[in-house]
Structure formats: structure tokens, C-alpha cells
Amino acid sequence: MLFKFFSALNCSAAVDSIEKIRNERKHGVGLGLDFVLPTFFGTGGIKLKYDYNFLNKYQFHVQYSERGSDVKAIPDKFGKTSVKTSTRMGSFHLRYIPKYGFFIGGGSGIATSNLSYKTDPFLVNFYSDGGSSNISYSANHTGVFLLVEIGWQAIINRATWKWLNGVYIEFSFQPAFLVTENSDFKVKSIPDINNHRRKVDKQWRKAKTLNTVDLINIGKFF
């Protein structure tokens, strides 16, 4: 069974060059998982992708990703506190793919992040020190960013199982940096009780991190 599977993935590069494959299959759609650096674990997101091949060695790439987290700030025995964050990113890239599927590229996009904090009134009353007494708080962030990327994209061709033809696998690293941003987050609006303020601030910074590694991306060119 395994032999049949790997045989089906066999591609005859000698018969069809990668340039010819990209010229014949111009449109690609895919789905992937990305992870944020440097935190990596626990910060994964879903990514939707669209590719358009042109001039044999170039590719126009569009992607949209979304990730979120839900963190308990302190143990439940003190009362319930939740910190929820979500981040959405959309970007446009131009890639150059010279040989063997390896590519370099760059682009720009927009990222938005949201934070929601909610705690038990008991905690605010019990630990109150004259500071913020907010039981709930929310914040938003919007930024425009630039990114560069390096990666590898392989397209299956001449497979034994015909439905596999055009399927691609991709891995990439996308460091990004903000060029302009707008945020209404104020850390002092979080009650300074137990470790709330530190936890919320840490989670908010993580939500705004844009550097990603795409480990698993699968799609198909048509």
C-alpha cells in the first residue's frame, strides 16, 4: 500500500520542466497552518492562499490568515478571568521562483488585532489598590506591514493517480515589520491585581507579532 502511494507521487521532471508546469497551471488555491516566531508553540493560525503563475518564473501570491488564543490569567479558585486575542492578516506578494521550487519574494499587507479581557468583580473588589477597577476591557490594533519571504514549493505532475496532478506542497518563512500602526490599548486600564496586568500585556504583544513560519501548506494548481 505504501509503495503504491509513493509511486503515485512520482514526478517526471525530465519530461515536463517546472516552467512548463507553471505555464500550464496558472491558478492555485491552498490551505495551510502557520506559527508565530519566536513563541512558535501555542500560536498557530489558519491560512488561505491563492497563487497566479506568470512569465514562467514569477508568481503573484495572496494570503489571508487568522489566529487566536484564550488564556486564563489566574487560577479559577480566585475567580474566573479570561484574556482573548485574535489576529487577522491579509497580504499581497510577488515571488521569483528560478529553479527547483525554491523562491524569494516580498509584499505588504494589513493586520488587525483584538483583545478582550473579563474578570470576576470579586477579584477587583478583593485586590483593589486604588488603581483601575475595570471588570472588562477591550482594545484594537491596526497596522500596515512589509514582509519578505523565502520558501520552497513543489508541484506534483505525471502522477499515477491523475487527481494528484497539480497538487502542491509548500513551506515558507515570512518575517514582517510594521511601517505604521494605530492602537488604543492602555496597559494601565487592566486592574493591577495578582498577575493580570503582566499577563494581558504579554498576550497583547504576542497577538501583534507578525513573523510567521508556514510549516504545512497544501493546495492545487489548475
N, C-alpha and C positions, 0 to 999 in steps of 0.2 A: 504493500500500500504506500509506504513512504517513498519507494523507488518511483512509483507512478507519479506521485505528487511532485517530486523534484525534477522528473523528466518533463513534466508539463511546464515548468518554469524555465526550461532551457531556451535561450535566445540565440538566434544565429546572426551575430553581429557581422560576420563575414558576408552575409547575403544582403542585409539591409543596414546601411550606416545609420548612426543616431540622428544625423542631419535629415536623412530621408524620412525616418520615422516621425520626427517632429514636424516636417513639412506636410506629411500626410494626415497627421492627427494634431490639429491646431488647438482644439479646445479641451481643457481638462478641469475636472472638479474633484475635490478631495476633502477628507476629514482627518483631523489629527489631534494629538494631545501635546500640549506644551507645558514646560515647567519654568518657574522663575528662578533666576540666579540673583544673589548667591544662596538664597534659602533653599531652593530646589524642592525638597520633600515637603508635601503638605500644601503646595501652592500650584497645583495643576489646573489647567483650563482646557476647554474645548475650542478647537479652531476649524473654521470653514474656509476653503480655498478655491480660487478659480485661476487658471493659467491660460494664457494665449501665446502660442508659439509663432514667431515671425522671423524672417531673414535667416532661417536655419539655426543660428546660434544665439538668438535672443528670445526672451520670454517676458511677457507682461504678467505680473502676479498681483492678485488682490486677495486679502485675507481679513477675516473678522474673528475675534476670539473673545471669550468670556470666561471669567473665573470668579470664584467667591469663597468665603470662609465664614465659619460660625465658631467663635471662641468663647468658652466660659472664662470670665475674668477671675473669679474666685470660687472656692468650693461651695457647693449648694447648701451646705449646712449653715452658711451665713446669710442665705437668701439667694435668689436667682438673679444672675446678671449675664447678659449676652452682648457680644460685640460682633456685628455682622458687617462684612465688607464685600463689595463686588466691583469688578473692573471690566470694562469693555474697551477693546482696541480695534480700530479699522485702519488699514494701510494699503498703499499702492507701491509696487516695487518694479524696478527694471532689472532683469537678470541677464548676465552674459554666461553662456554655457559652451565653452570651447571644445572640450573633449571628455570622454569617459563619464559624462554626467555631473562632474564637479562644476559648481557655479559660484560666482560672486555677484553681488547686487547691492542695491540701495534704494531707499524710498522715504516716504514720510507718511504721517497719519495723525489721527486724533484718538486720545484716550480719555475716558471718563471713569471716575471712581466715586463710590458712595459708601458712607459709613452710617450705621445705626447702632446706638447704644441705649440700653434699657436696664435699669436696676430696680431692686426692691426698695420701696420707701423706707422700710425698716432700717436698711443699711445706711441710708443718708441721715436719718434721724439719730441712729446709734453712734455713728462715727463722725457726725458733723463737727467741723472745726472752724466754722465761720466762713468757709470758702464756698465754692459752688454747691448748690443744693439741687441741681438738675437730676430728675429721676430718669429722663430720657433726653437724648440729644442726637442730632443727625448733621452730617456735613457732606459737601460735594466738592469735587475737583475735576477740572477740565484742562487738558494740555495738548499742545501740538508738539510732535516729536519727529526727529530724523533717525533713521536706522541704517545700518549696514548689515549684510548677511553673507555667510559662506555656508555651503552645503553640498549635498550630493543627491541627484535624482536619477533613478533607473527606471526605464520603461520596458516592460515585457513585450516581446514580439516573436512571432513564429512559434507560439506555444502549442503543445499538443492539444490542450483544451482551448478551443477558439475564443471562448468568452474571456479568457485571461489576456488576450491581445489588447494592448493599450493600457493595461493596469500599471500604475507606477508606485514606487516606494521612495520616500524622501526623508532626509534628515537635514537639519539646519540649525545654525546658531545665529541669533539676531540681537546683537547689542544695540541699545537705543538710548537717546538722551533727549530731554525736553528742551525746546527752544523758547517756549512761552507757556505760562500756566496761570490758572486762576483757582484759588481755593478759599473756602470760608471756614476751614477747620481752625478751632482755637482750643488748644490743649487744656487751658485753664477752665474751660466750660465743663470738663469732666470732673466730678467730685473727687477730691484728693483723699479717698478712703481706701484703706487696705492697699492694694496694688493696682487699683483701677486706672489711674491716670497713666502710669507707665505702660500697662498692658495695651490700653487703647491707642496710645501714641505709637507703640511698636507695630501694632496691627495696621494702623493707618499708613505708616511708612512702607510697610510690605505691600499694601494694596496699590501704592503708586509706583512700585518698581516695574520697569518695562523690559529689562533684559530677559530674553527667553531662549530656551533650547527646545526645539521640536524633535522629540525622540521617535514618535510613531506617527507617520503620515502615509495614508493610503488613498489612492484615487484612481481615476481612469481618464485617458485621453480619447477623444472621439474624432 
